[in-house]
Amino acid sequence: AKLYRPRAMVEEFAASVAREMDFLHEATVIENFRKQLEGEDVVLPEVVWNATSNSVLTMSEVSGESLANAMKEGRKPSRETLRKIIRIFLIQYFQSGLFHADPHPGNIRLCEDGRKIGLIDFGSVGMLSGRALTDISLLYVAVSENEPELATAVLEEVLADTTTPLPEGVERDLRWLLEYYRGLPAGEIRVERIFSEIVDVARKYHLWLPVEWVMLARSMTILFGLIREMDPGINVLEEVKPFTGQIAARVFSPKKAGRAAEVSGYRLMRLFADIPRVGRFALRRILAGRFSLDLRHEGVDGLVTELESASNRLSFSVVIAAVITGSSIVMASGVGPKWKMLDFAHLGDVSLLGLAGFVVAGMMGLALAWAIYRSGRL
């Protein structure tokens, strides 16, 4: 649960379903795809806006043969066509951040005999933030260049809790992972497997994975698995490198560093500007006697529960002991009515009050023993 954050995934799924049911949202997504893929050999449906609403989506048909139909008939596209498909999706993954999350063969069309690529069904899409784009790109750079320190630094930002560092074993496992990839020929490195390997490392150390990474991994697995099935000779990693390299160059460029310094300086300026205001309100609360300090120790609730249970059982045991002692005194003194039915055992007259006390004590003792047995802590 900590790794996959099921609540976040369910919330993302609910939001995704809501978006898929909103056809106006899908129409705007199509237009955003058109802008980000402008100039590429891609064909997208044309939205008829005056006939489109939240419940109705009207658009043109994307002509061309379905890739699924071509594969069914045993006809495979040329390597040039497949590289165009890869490029169109890499632009989505590593440049715009808005990507088609369901690139199965039925959603890809071969237009003009493969000279252009058609895309349909934009109901399932994913969105990566600028920071996520940078992290994913640097992770690919770390894998391709065998830089475990860089991979660890990226994962510290992506996988770890913001208040705790990554466990020491993470870097060791990443070194073994990168050593494995370094020993493979470039054409044998499966880009989509990088994510699954990272998931394995995260699962081992009980770290959580961002939801958007899960959607991206799914899209990449479908697409690159499809490409490899049609042409095993394509080196997907070499196709990815130019995109990740551009992002890495921007991240470590002086211009980017200067902009980051500007943003950090602005945040520091706002922080120092807020200190007098926050201090003034804090002082007013102290002077008004409304200042309180809330301290809470994690894990104390369980200890309190155990102490309460132990004290209750101890009190119950003391009561049982008191009943037994009192019954013994009553029995010895012969107070109250007598029972002569035990003469056959040569016990003489037995006090009914003392006998009743022993019976009550026995029942209480059995109840206590049963409660302890059910708790599983004998």
N, C-alpha and C positions, 0 to 999 in steps of 0.2 A: 504493500500500500504506500509505503514511503517512497519507493522508487517511481512508481507510475502515477502517484497522486490521483486515485480514482475519482475523487470529488471534482478535481479540476478537469479531468478528462470527460466526466459526465456533463459538467457545465459547458465545456467546449462542444461536445456532441449535441447538446440541446440547442446551443447557439447556432451550430452548423445546420441542424434540421430546420430551425426557424428561418435561416437565410435561404435554404433550398426551397422553402415554401413561399418565399417572397420573390416573385418573378421580376419585379422591378429591380431588386438587388442583383439578380443574375444578369439583367440587361446592363446595369452599370459596370458589372465585372467584365462583361464582354468588351465594352468600350475601353475600359482600363487596359485590358489585354491588347487591344488594337493599338493603343498609344505606346505601350512598352515594347511591342514587336514591330513597330513601324520600320519599314525598310528591309525587313526579313522576308524570306520566301515562304510566307504563311498566308493562309486563307481563313478568315473568320466570318461567322454569320453576321449579316447586317440587321440591326435592330430597327423595327418599324415602330418608332416612338409614339405616333398618334394612335396606334392600336395596341399599346402595351400598358399594363397596369400591374398592381400588386398580385392580381389573380390570373392575369393573362400575359403571356409572352409571345409576341409575334416577331418573327425574324425570317430572313432569307435562308434558303437551303444551301448547304455547302456541297457542291457537286464533287464528284471524284469517287474513287473506289475505297471502300473501307479496308484498312490494313488487316482486319480480322478475316475478311473475305479472301484477300490475296493469300494469306497464310493458309487458309483452309484449302485453297486450290493448289497449294504447293509452290506458289510464285513468291519469291523473296525480292524485296526492293534492292536496288544497287547500294553499294557502300556509300556513295555520295549522298543518296537520299537518306540513308540512316544517319549519316553525320549531320545532315540538316535537321533531322528530328532531335538529335542530341543537342545541337546548338540552340534550337528554339527553347528547349526545356532548361538548359544551363543558364540562359538569359533570365528565365523566371527564378531559378534557384539562387543565383549568385549576383544578380544585378537589381532586379526590381523587387524581389521578395514576395511578390504575388505569384503563386504557382498553381497549376492544375494538379489537383490531388488524386485524380483517378485516370491516369493515362493508359488505360487498357486499349487493346487493338481496335475495339469498336468505336472509340472516341478519336481515332486518328484516321484521317483521310489522305489518300494519295491523289493529288490534283495535278492535272496537266502531265500525266505519265510520270509522276514523282518529282517533277521540277519544283512543285510547291507542296507544302504540307498544310492540310486542313485540320482544324481542331473544333470539336463540338462538345456539348454537355458541360456547361460551366457551373453546375449546381454545387459541386464539391471542389472548393478551392482552399488553399492555405495561405497564411500571411506571416512573413518573417519580419521582425523589426530590424533596423539598421545594425543594432548590436548583435543580433542573432546571425545576420549575414556575415559580419566580421568574424564572429567566433567559429562558425562552420568553415569559413574559408581558411582561417589560420590553422584549424585542426587538420584540414587536408594538406596544407603546406607542411605541417609537422610530420604527417605520415609519409608524404612523398620525399621529404628531405631528411628523414630519420632524426627528428629533433624532439626527444622525449620531454625535455624541460619545457619547451613551448607548448606541447600537448598538455602537460600537467598544469601549466599556468592557465590555459584556456578552460580546462575542466574545473579548475578551482572557481572560476567565474560562473560556469554553467551548471555543474552538478552539486556543488557543496552548499550547505546551509550558509547563509550570509554571516553567521556568528561563529562558525567553527571551521578550521582548516581541513583540507583533505587528509585522510589517514595516510601514514607513511607508505603503506604497501601499494597505494595507487600508482605512484611513479614507478615502482618496481614492475608492476604488472604491465604498465604502459611500455616500459622498456622492452619487455618480452614480446609484447604485441608488435611494436615497431621493428624489432629484430626479425620477427616472422615475416613482415611485409618486405623488409629490406632483402631477404633471401629469395623472394619471388621475382620472376621476370615481370617487367612492367606490364606486359599484356595479360598476366595472370592475376593481377590485383583487382579484386572486385570492389568497386567504390562503395556500393551499397552495403557490403559486409562490414565496412568500417563502423557504421552505426551500430550494427548488431554486436560487434565486439565491444564497443564502448558500453552498450547496455549490460553486457555480461560483467564488465568491471564494476559498473555502478551497482548492479544487483549484489555482487559479492560484498561490497562495503556499505550496502543499505543507503545509497544515495538516490536522489530523485532526478528524473529526467524531464526537461521542459516539454509541455504538450506539443508545441509547434515542431519540436524535433521529431516527435513520433509521427506526425503527419508527413513531414518531409521524408523521413526514412521509408514510409509506406510508398510514397510517390516514386522515390528513387528506385526502390526494390522492384516495383512493377515495370518502370521504364527500362532500367538497365538490364533487368532480367530478360525483357522482351528483345532488346537490341542484341544481347549476347546469344539468344536463341537463334536469331536470324543470321548473325554474322559473328561467330566466336573470335574472329581475327581482329575485330576493332578494339583498340586500346582506349578504353573509356577514360582512364586516368590522364592520358595525354590530352584528351579533349577538355578535361576539367582544368588542367594546370593554368592555361592562359587566364581563365576567369578568376581563380583563386589568387594567382600572382598579381593581377591588377588590384585586387582589394588589399592584399598584403602590402603592395607598394604605396597605396594611399594611406594605409594605417600608419606606416613607419616613415612617411614623408615629412619634411620640415613644415610644410604648409599645414598638414594635419596636426602635427605637434603644436604649432602656433595656435590653431583653432581650439585645440583641447585646453591649452593654457588660458585662452580667453574665457572659455566656458567655466573652467575651474576658478579663475579670478573673479568672474561674475558671482559664482556661488559663494565664494569667500566674502565678497563684498556684501552680499545679502545677509550672510550669517552675522558678520560684525554689525551690520545695520540693525539687525533684530535683537542683538544682545541687550541694549538699553531698554527697549520696550518690554522684553520678556522679564528682565530683572526688575523693572518697575512694578509690573503686575505681581510678581512673586513676593516682593517686599510688602505690597499692599495686603496680600493674603496673610502674610506672617503677622503684620501689625493688627489685622482684624481677627486673628485667632482662628482663621479658617485654613491654615496650612496643615496638611497631613502627609505622612510618609507611609506608603503602602509597601510592606515587605512580605514576600511569599516564598516559601522554600518548597521547591519541587519534590514530590514524593512523600511529603509529610502526611497526606490524606490516608495513604495506605497504612502507615505506621499508627496513626490515630485509630483507625478501624481495628487493627490487630490488638492494640492496647485496650480498647473498649471491650472487645470480645473476651480477652483474657481476664479483665477485671470482673466482667459479668459472671464468668464461670467460677472465678475465685469466690465471689460473693455467694453464688448458689451453693458452692461446696461448704462454705461456712454455715449457711442456713441448715443444710443437711446434717452437718456435724452437731449443730445446736439441737436439732430435733431429736437426733439419736441420744445425745446426752440427757436431755430432758425426759425422754421416754424411759431411759434406764433408771433415772432417779424415781420417776413415778412408779415404775415396776417394782423397784426395791422397797419403796415405802408402802406399797399396797394401797395407794390412794384411789378412790373411786370404786365403781362397781367391779365385781369379780366375775371371772369365767371359770367354772369348775369342770368344763368339758376336757381339760387336759390332765385330769387325775390319772388317766391310764398311763401317762408318761411320767407319773410321780413328780409332776411340777406343782402340784397343789393349785391354789387359787391364783389366777393371773389377772392383773389389772387390765381392764378393757381399754382404759385411757393410754396406758403404756404400750399395749399391743397395737392400738391404732396409730400411735406415734411412729412405731417401727415400720408399719405398713406404708405410711405416708413417706417416711424417709427412704424406704426401698424404692418406691415409685419415682421419687425425685432423683434418686441416684441413677435409676435406669434411664430416665429422661435426659439427664446430663451426659451419660455415656453414649446415648444415641445421637445427641447433638454433636458431640466430639467426633463420633464415627462418620457422620454425614459431612462434616467439614473437611474430612480427609487429612486431618492433622492429629493423629493418635500419638 
